Amino acid sequence: MKTNFIRILILLLPLSILGQAQKKEINQQLQTWVSINTVTKFAEHWGVIGDFHIRRNDFVADPSFYFIRGGISYIPNSNISLNLGYAHMWLAPSNPDWSTFSDENRIYQQAQLNTKFGNVSILQRLRNEQRWQEKMVNDKPSGDWRFTNRIRYLMSFTFRISDKKSWPQMVLSDEILLHFGEEVVYNTFDQNRFFIGIRKSINPKWSYDFGYMNVYQQKYSGYQYDMNHTIRLFFYLSTSIRKKAPSEIENSGDE
């Protein structure tokens, strides 16, 4: 029996060491995220959308990514929009000794629903993304790409904090992101994004939101996480090349 017990210990020892090596690691970061998000309606039910995003680490000291997205939008009414498009990201290296940005190509499909419940405006967005992420080796492109499919669901609530129209509105939102693929082994959960802030109209075409976003992201290792404390400033532009008023559908932004 003693011999069997020793054999069991020998078998369990590597698992114990592995479990200790994979202890959960959380990297705390301070970020700034600025973007412009546009919708331009060119026909009764059709429009084009475009985003440009800049996110920086250590407040504004270091780059995180640059991101651009475009697409076509079908708008059957003021509450619903269906989008299809392409996006590209230039991602800064996480290794402090590297300097080369990696590329990401992305195709996406999106459905968005805007509703009202009393004085609360509710935005729901379901987005599906096919992503090709460039793999880097020794600060150089390897020629290999990681393909994943990512599903995202956002729910956002906007409500007035004062009867005065000059006051901003309050915004609370949360988005969960899940991804799938051959190389997604330990982190089907990709990230969660919680935002609290204000929303303010500048004029009938321009508005912005400003506040705090917490981005909690799990890495491919499964035991490493980023906790990004993010100052977010998003601008929104809604225009029309038709004679009628600009579309009431907003581009909800977010990389």
VMD Tcl script that draws the C-alpha trace (Angstrom):
set ca {
  {0.00 0.00 0.00}
  {2.89 2.30 0.80}
  {4.30 1.77 -2.70}
  {0.93 2.65 -4.28}
  {0.72 5.78 -2.16}
  {4.17 6.90 -3.35}
  {3.16 6.26 -6.97}
  {0.05 8.42 -6.52}
  {2.15 11.25 -5.05}
  {4.55 11.03 -8.01}
  {1.62 11.27 -10.44}
  {-0.02 14.18 -8.60}
  {3.15 16.23 -8.09}
  {3.35 17.58 -11.69}
  {-0.32 18.54 -11.54}
  {0.26 20.37 -8.26}
  {3.23 22.25 -9.73}
  {1.23 23.11 -12.85}
  {-1.66 24.40 -10.76}
  {0.68 26.67 -8.81}
  {2.32 27.90 -12.04}
  {-1.09 28.84 -13.43}
  {-2.21 30.88 -10.45}
  {-4.50 33.68 -11.58}
  {-2.57 36.81 -12.57}
  {-4.31 40.18 -12.98}
  {-2.54 43.07 -14.69}
  {-3.98 46.45 -13.60}
  {-3.82 49.21 -16.21}
  {-4.97 52.80 -16.60}
  {-6.16 53.67 -20.10}
  {-7.64 56.47 -22.17}
  {-10.01 55.63 -25.04}
  {-11.21 58.26 -27.54}
  {-13.30 57.67 -30.65}
  {-15.58 59.20 -33.25}
  {-18.60 57.19 -34.44}
  {-20.62 58.29 -37.46}
  {-23.85 57.39 -39.25}
  {-24.67 59.01 -42.61}
  {-28.06 58.24 -44.11}
  {-28.12 58.37 -47.93}
  {-31.56 56.82 -48.62}
  {-34.80 56.28 -46.74}
  {-33.66 52.99 -45.21}
  {-29.92 52.95 -45.92}
  {-26.83 54.53 -44.46}
  {-23.08 54.15 -44.07}
  {-21.27 53.97 -40.75}
  {-17.70 54.68 -39.76}
  {-15.67 54.58 -36.52}
  {-12.16 55.60 -35.60}
  {-10.72 54.65 -32.19}
  {-7.53 55.39 -30.28}
  {-6.77 53.63 -26.99}
  {-3.65 54.32 -24.93}
  {-2.11 52.71 -21.85}
  {-0.62 54.35 -18.74}
  {-3.22 57.10 -19.12}
  {-1.91 58.47 -22.46}
  {1.79 57.54 -22.35}
  {1.84 54.34 -24.42}
  {-0.19 53.11 -27.42}
  {-2.68 50.27 -27.02}
  {-4.35 50.19 -30.45}
  {-5.63 52.18 -33.40}
  {-8.86 50.94 -34.93}
  {-11.00 51.83 -37.95}
  {-14.35 50.32 -38.95}
  {-16.80 50.92 -41.78}
  {-19.98 49.35 -43.03}
  {-23.39 49.56 -44.59}
  {-26.51 49.95 -42.48}
  {-30.09 48.94 -43.27}
  {-32.52 51.00 -41.16}
  {-36.12 49.76 -41.51}
  {-37.34 52.22 -38.85}
  {-36.04 54.51 -36.10}
  {-35.72 51.62 -33.62}
  {-33.86 48.98 -35.61}
  {-30.66 48.85 -37.64}
  {-28.81 45.97 -39.29}
  {-25.13 46.45 -40.15}
  {-22.50 44.62 -42.16}
  {-18.90 45.73 -42.59}
  {-15.13 45.47 -42.25}
  {-12.68 46.68 -39.58}
  {-8.93 46.84 -39.12}
  {-6.85 47.13 -35.95}
  {-3.21 48.06 -35.39}
  {-2.35 46.52 -32.00}
  {0.66 47.65 -29.99}
  {2.92 44.88 -28.61}
  {2.43 43.86 -24.99}
  {6.12 42.93 -24.73}
  {7.93 46.11 -23.56}
  {11.02 45.15 -25.60}
  {9.08 45.00 -28.88}
  {8.00 47.90 -31.09}
  {6.15 46.38 -34.09}
  {2.36 46.67 -34.26}
  {0.40 43.58 -35.28}
  {-2.55 43.68 -37.68}
  {-6.06 42.39 -37.23}
  {-8.64 42.09 -40.00}
  {-12.27 41.75 -39.07}
  {-15.64 41.19 -40.75}
  {-18.74 41.81 -38.64}
  {-22.53 41.54 -38.68}
  {-24.66 43.50 -36.24}
  {-28.28 43.97 -35.13}
  {-29.27 46.90 -32.92}
  {-32.56 47.66 -31.19}
  {-33.49 50.97 -29.54}
  {-36.51 51.05 -27.22}
  {-37.94 53.26 -24.48}
  {-39.40 52.30 -21.13}
  {-40.79 55.39 -19.46}
  {-37.97 57.93 -19.33}
  {-35.28 55.29 -19.91}
  {-33.83 54.69 -23.38}
  {-32.56 51.12 -23.84}
  {-30.08 50.13 -26.50}
  {-29.41 46.45 -27.22}
  {-26.76 45.34 -29.68}
  {-25.80 41.88 -30.88}
  {-22.59 41.73 -32.92}
  {-20.85 38.76 -34.54}
  {-17.23 39.13 -35.66}
  {-14.86 36.99 -37.70}
  {-11.31 37.97 -36.70}
  {-7.91 37.26 -38.28}
  {-5.17 38.22 -35.78}
  {-1.56 38.36 -36.91}
  {0.92 36.31 -34.86}
  {4.21 37.97 -33.97}
  {7.54 36.21 -33.29}
  {10.56 38.11 -31.99}
  {8.95 41.48 -32.84}
  {8.26 40.44 -36.46}
  {5.19 39.14 -38.31}
  {5.34 35.34 -38.45}
  {3.11 34.99 -41.50}
  {0.60 33.01 -39.42}
  {-2.86 34.21 -38.39}
  {-5.17 33.22 -35.55}
  {-8.83 32.96 -36.62}
  {-11.62 33.34 -34.08}
  {-15.33 34.04 -34.14}
  {-16.51 36.46 -31.46}
  {-20.05 37.13 -30.25}
  {-20.83 40.32 -28.34}
  {-23.96 41.45 -26.53}
  {-24.37 45.02 -25.26}
  {-27.17 46.49 -23.18}
  {-27.12 50.22 -22.45}
  {-29.49 52.40 -20.39}
  {-29.72 56.18 -20.81}
  {-31.89 58.30 -18.51}
  {-32.27 61.90 -17.38}
  {-30.93 63.05 -14.02}
  {-32.71 66.41 -14.28}
  {-35.75 67.89 -16.00}
  {-33.49 70.60 -17.40}
  {-32.64 69.77 -21.02}
  {-29.27 71.48 -20.68}
  {-28.17 68.82 -18.19}
  {-26.46 65.66 -19.44}
  {-28.08 62.25 -19.25}
  {-26.76 59.30 -17.26}
  {-25.50 56.19 -19.08}
  {-25.05 52.67 -17.68}
  {-24.00 49.85 -19.98}
  {-22.45 46.42 -19.95}
  {-21.13 44.26 -22.78}
  {-19.98 40.65 -22.65}
  {-17.72 39.19 -25.34}
  {-17.25 35.46 -26.01}
  {-15.08 33.95 -28.71}
  {-14.55 30.55 -30.29}
  {-11.95 28.84 -32.47}
  {-9.38 26.06 -32.59}
  {-6.90 28.10 -30.55}
  {-9.46 29.26 -27.98}
  {-8.88 26.56 -25.38}
  {-8.80 28.26 -21.98}
  {-10.70 31.51 -22.53}
  {-14.05 31.20 -24.27}
  {-14.84 34.21 -22.11}
  {-12.95 37.03 -23.83}
  {-13.87 40.13 -21.86}
  {-16.52 42.19 -20.11}
  {-16.93 45.95 -20.49}
  {-18.86 48.00 -17.93}
  {-19.40 51.71 -18.50}
  {-20.84 54.47 -16.31}
  {-20.88 58.08 -17.44}
  {-22.82 60.95 -18.95}
  {-24.31 61.55 -22.39}
  {-24.66 65.09 -23.77}
  {-25.92 66.53 -27.04}
  {-23.81 69.30 -28.54}
  {-26.28 70.06 -31.37}
  {-28.81 68.02 -33.43}
  {-25.96 66.21 -35.21}
  {-23.22 65.87 -32.59}
  {-23.22 64.28 -29.14}
  {-20.72 62.62 -26.83}
  {-20.45 60.36 -23.83}
  {-17.78 60.58 -21.16}
  {-17.06 58.41 -18.16}
  {-15.38 55.36 -16.69}
  {-15.15 51.99 -18.43}
  {-13.87 48.83 -16.77}
  {-12.50 46.34 -19.31}
  {-11.84 42.93 -17.76}
  {-10.15 40.65 -20.31}
  {-8.94 37.07 -20.08}
  {-5.82 36.13 -22.08}
  {-5.34 32.98 -24.17}
  {-3.30 31.38 -21.34}
  {-6.48 31.19 -19.26}
  {-4.85 32.37 -16.02}
  {-3.72 35.87 -17.08}
  {-6.13 38.81 -17.07}
  {-6.09 42.52 -17.82}
  {-8.11 44.84 -15.58}
  {-8.23 48.06 -17.58}
  {-9.49 51.17 -15.76}
  {-10.41 53.28 -18.75}
  {-11.31 56.94 -19.17}
  {-13.65 56.93 -22.18}
  {-14.65 59.82 -24.44}
  {-16.76 58.88 -27.49}
  {-18.12 61.38 -30.01}
  {-21.16 60.58 -32.19}
  {-22.12 62.22 -35.49}
  {-25.46 61.53 -37.16}
  {-25.98 63.15 -40.57}
  {-27.95 62.71 -43.77}
  {-27.28 63.62 -47.39}
  {-31.04 63.52 -47.94}
  {-33.26 66.56 -47.41}
  {-34.95 64.97 -44.42}
  {-33.57 65.17 -40.88}
  {-30.56 63.02 -39.88}
  {-31.13 59.42 -38.85}
  {-32.15 58.88 -35.25}
  {-30.19 55.61 -35.18}
  {-26.83 56.08 -33.52}
  {-23.68 54.14 -34.14}
  {-23.10 52.64 -30.72}
  {-19.34 52.53 -31.15}
  {-16.98 50.32 -29.14}
  {-14.11 48.48 -30.71}
}
mol new
graphics top color blue
foreach p $ca { graphics top sphere $p radius 0.5 }
foreach p [lrange $ca 0 end-1] q [lrange $ca 1 end] { graphics top cylinder $p $q radius 0.2 }
display resetview
